[in-house]
Amino acid sequence: HRNKLPPDKDNSASSNEYFNKALQHRHNNYKTDNLRVLGVDELGFVPPCDISGRECVSALHRAKTETCKQIIANISCLIKTNPPYPKRLPHQCPTNDVKQNKIIGCFRDGKEIKLLPGYKTSLIFTNSQENCIDLCLQSGFAYAGVEYGTDCFCGNETPEWGLKLPDTFCDMQCPGNLSQMCGGHYTINVFKTGVSKFIAKIASEPSPNFKHNNIPPVRIVFLLTLNGRAVRQVYRLIKALFHRDHYFFIHVDARHDYMFRELSKIELTLSNVRLSRRRHSTIWGGASLLTTLMDAMSDLVQSSWDWDFVINLSESDFPIKSNDALVKFLTVNRKHNFVKSHGREVQQFIQKQGLDKTFVECEARMWRVGEKELPKGIIWDGGSDWLALSRPFVDYLVAGDTLISGLSQFFKYTLLPAESFFHTVLRNSPFCETYIDNNLHVTNWKRWLGCKCQYRHVVDWCGCSPNVFRYDDWNRIKNTEKKQVYFARKFEPIINLSIIDTLEVWLYGEYPADFKNRMSYWQNLYHYDDVYPAPDESLLIVGNSLARVATKYLTTSHTTCQIRTLDKLLQVFTYHHKDKFKGFLIQYEVSFSNNSNKLLFESWCWPKLQGIIILNKDPINRLLNFIVSSDFDKKEQMSRNFIRLIGPYTEPVLIHQWAAGEHSFTVTFLWLNPYDELINVTSTNIEESALITFGKPTLPMPLSQGIWTVLLVYENVTMAYTQFLVTPLHTIRDTSIPASQMSIINKPQNYRQSFEDWTNVIKVFKNSIVLETKNKFIDRTKTKMTSWVDSLITSAYNILETCIVIPCKSLNDCGLKELVTCAETSWSSYSPDPKSDIKSINKESGTLN
Ligand code: UDX
């Protein structure tokens, strides 16, 4: 069997069992404890109806603000008693479904066939010499809400169900597009599919010798929905897609100031780039994402921009074909609309996607509050929310009719609405004939990693996400060369930059030999202008402390220099080179007593507390990495907290990575606080296979400030240890930590040790290794506190180098001239980064220089 479902452990189950299990998982895997009907006293308002449903009561318990509680109560009551959307909607598609399986005959461009489940059916395709056609068989991609598979067979196998492909396609990947057939006659056998409808669709592709002649090439709007701080990657994406004939309409999540501010800079210089001012907090899977897309489409229809297609993309998409190829393809398919369907039985899709559940969005969360009935009379469809929609269809969406307004109302209360709204409108609208089952994307689904309920903190549902492409996945992208896919997702340069580099070289040819910093990437983590998201308190403490220490060092190492004081921490970046985290950069402003100038410096810092192996004997010699951090990303199997900032209220995670070995064995971790008290003991079995694993111990919060130690014990001997700093905080969100809690985090807590068994192991360890724990802080006057904080932080972080942003002549005599200029270093955020630089438009090519 080729291209079966990925090796998911549930895959052995029959498809129904698998489906039911997955569904159960989605339904149950979020918190619904403390179930008890809430009284008016607790709610603070009288709900419009009796609220007794388990999910709604749970949501009301968990919501924090009264406004959100009220919205939840109101919507729940409304959906129960008088749903705010129509019970029936019009089906306006003129095509009648094919009701029987039979040999369908010859196909022409854009013709769609539908088959009921049944038996062997031959689809015979012929096409003319001028056009090539691409057969897009509906197949089993996984989307955020669904996990499906389709089997394809080649050669002599006789499948019981699935698709038997002609030998010409045996090297093609399935599911997906079955690539080009240029002028000829082909037969595909569809065996019993087990689906209620099997849909095939043909999109036309220009023959290699096709000429545009008088047909004007399409103009595309790239609609970018962005979040996060990967600004340099977004610049790179815009550079790759840019042409003066195309447009960029950008929405930035309302909670992401930095991305918005940085992109505003290019909006000023490029007239075909515009940022949406109607900003929403577009949480994952939220109803707000559909609102955002519809707002954008309405703005685009009303704008003076002259465009033919809109293609939505995110910060983690990247093109895998040239713009020319995309334009050529869309030009010959200008009447079509490209969406990717789930390829499964509709009822299963509805359930798996949770379309029949009511969700309410508030407090940047999708709360599940009960069931809802789907409007009748229409065909339901959905799949991927990455789309390429034609201008006439977008005009129709914006103008609206009963179908669109009814579905818009319905999808206001639906999870992942953008994954079904457009498909369903398209299928039931006068545009149904223009539906092409292809989202033009290759998506890196690895469901065994990507379906781990990782969005539980924002949705009451277990959703899936595709993985980030890494260099090892290159063949997946390369194999799409002959397929009608133009984008791939996901890419994240902090995780893997080499795949983006390889892809760009593949698309545009080799870089010039003197191209600077090709394999380096900088990502901002803090900017002093940010209001949202609120900066991490620990980052501010660490950044300010290191800037203070660096400033002091400048003063002492440049003796004539009269540096007065550190004025301000300006920015923090993480720095990555050749796909490795190489430390972080703090940028700060310093003033001088003999000069009114303020100078900018950047220092390169490194979190130095790593795992240390004491006895490198079997089986501990399998240990590759042993650190404490937080924000462990189960999908990508790494901590996103590169700097390893842990405050008194952070949940630390112990991450350990092992090479493969011959035996499994058990190790024990002992967690010692800065006062050497044993706080937690956990044991883990290490299997034979190579693995990255993580453990979250239950530690009493707030954590004692200072340096903690974790011992790795094997057969009663400490074989390795690692340390981590709990950053000293005296304020949280500008509010002083209450004195009672301060005493907990600043003093030994006299834990009654119920772990006596380990006393000896710890004693032996303490006798053999001298650890500097710097926990003896007693005096809390401001200066003493600051020097204690600085001494703690320098135990956990090193300053590797410092540079000056703009060398200032008048300060030559104070010794600073010896300091290297930031732009001349390879590590500074001021070092040239031409792959992300957006300069002027090239007059000849229309692309960016
Ligand atoms: C998957 C599917 O590919 C996608 O079709 C579906 O909408 C969500 O699940 P995933 O990688 O999980 O994608 O989501 P991601 O790309 O991270 O986010 C989807 C969109 O929402 C992006 O445009 C992203 O920028 C935006 N988003 C996400 C926000 O604006 N804010 C957030 O906090 C999270």
Residues whose N, C-alpha, C, O or C-beta is under 5 A from the ligand:
A	BS01	UDX	A144 T225 L226 N227 D253 T282 I283 W284 L313 S314 S384 D385 W386 C464 S465 P466
